[in-house]
Amino acid sequence: MGLVLLACAVGAAHAQAVPATAASADAPSTGQAGTIVLMEVEGAIGPAVVDYLHRGLRLADREHARLAVIQLDTPGGLDSAMRSIIKDILASPVPVATFVAPDGARAASAGTYILYASQIAAMAPATNLGAATPVEIAMPTPSAPTAKPEGHGSGTAPDAMAAKRLADASAYIRSLAQLRGRNADWGEQAVRESVSLSASEALQKNVITLIALDVADLLRQVDGREVRTPLGDVRLATQHAQVLVFDADWRSRLLSVVTEPSLALVLLMVGIYGLLFEFSNPGFVLPGVVGAISLMLALYGLQMLPVNYAGLGLIFLGVAFLIAEAFLPTFGVLGVGGIAAFSIGAVLLIDNDAPGFGVPLWLIAVLAAVSAVFILVVAGIAAKSRRRPQVVGVATLVGATGELVEFANGEGWAQIQGDYWKVRGADGLRPGRRIRVTRVQGLALQVAEDNPEGPVRA
């Protein structure tokens, strides 16, 4: 099940890829100096986007591109992913233009920082940016109500960790604004007050460099501008450059799938229950193979996400309780506790409230219900197998008959079902007599005479 979901998701992502004019991640360098590398990012900023943009900027460097363009439409994303992207942009020897497009797109939260970090910040007319306040899931900490200054309403003072995150994010965007000569005050306001701007307002406030209708218009407007790179000042010559679209390859698509928190959680559960089913019923093979692969993919995806290990521990504890409920007579106590632990752990699993990186509550409820049903099914199969008569082992010899080969002082050897077994019995038994196994006693069989009328006949 987990592998089917993964294959469908990768296939769907492949179907949405940029068509034939795109360059693959492993495309060889063409060595054309008049190249513009275009990268398209749509959706939440996460590990897959970091990998995609990192390789796109490397391609631009190999191609000696005149400009690298990031066409951006994002609701935000992970702070760690955003900072990795900004490091790549700041270190890139090729100038970078971030273009919020097409019409209706946005550069919210993490997208605003990326826009500020780029040498050229552009937006399509019907777009917006801002709302850059960092958010994170955390257990609330008690704090005394504190009166706010007049005109700011009432409420409670933020906890120390939230204040630290806010101060860090404000200083970060201010430093980027100062580096690129943009409006630092508004950038800090976007962080502290979550304000947003339209494209025209952003241009008026010196938040962006220009407004462009499309990529071609962007390249026309930036032609001849001078920008600063780590290698020095560069004058852009983009008017007649060839646009090379850098398409996300299978690696980026696979990474975007397995780092989606909801699918990672589903793969984790498929992996756990696949292995559990295989261990409970050895010989099926397929559940074990699917479970092992799904578990490895889930762990790979989770290690790239901001995982709350307390939440992950609660998930495993909940599964352990559900398994124990299937085999122990606890009258539902462990089962209820297991579902509760699993549900709480799933809610806390991703230690971030960034858009696109939460686990929906409906999915948690479905997985909890499926887990309970699965455990009941496994318990039923195990109960049936325990009620079946044994078909292998020494216990199956009880009731079998054979011939006593030698016997003295209450012990001897007998041929039973073609094998020789050590036997014990009454002193009156004699070799050549027909005997019957009455019970198993350690490594020996307790026997009694089966045909007291006389010796066994050929």
JORA-V495993 format. One record per helix or strand of 2 or more residues. SS is the DSSP state (H for helix, E for strand). FROM is the first residue (numbers start at 1). LEN is the number of residues. If there is no record, write none. Layout:
((SS/FROM/LEN) (SS/FROM/LEN))
This chain:
((H/2/14) (E/22/2) (E/35/8) (H/47/16) (E/67/8) (H/79/13) (E/96/5) (E/106/3) (H/110/8) (E/120/4) (E/128/3) (H/160/21) (H/184/10) (E/196/3) (H/199/6) (E/210/2) (H/215/8) (E/226/4) (E/232/4) (E/242/5) (H/250/9) (H/261/20) (H/286/17) (H/309/19) (H/333/16) (H/361/27) (H/394/4) (E/401/8) (E/411/6) (E/419/6) (E/434/8) (E/444/6))
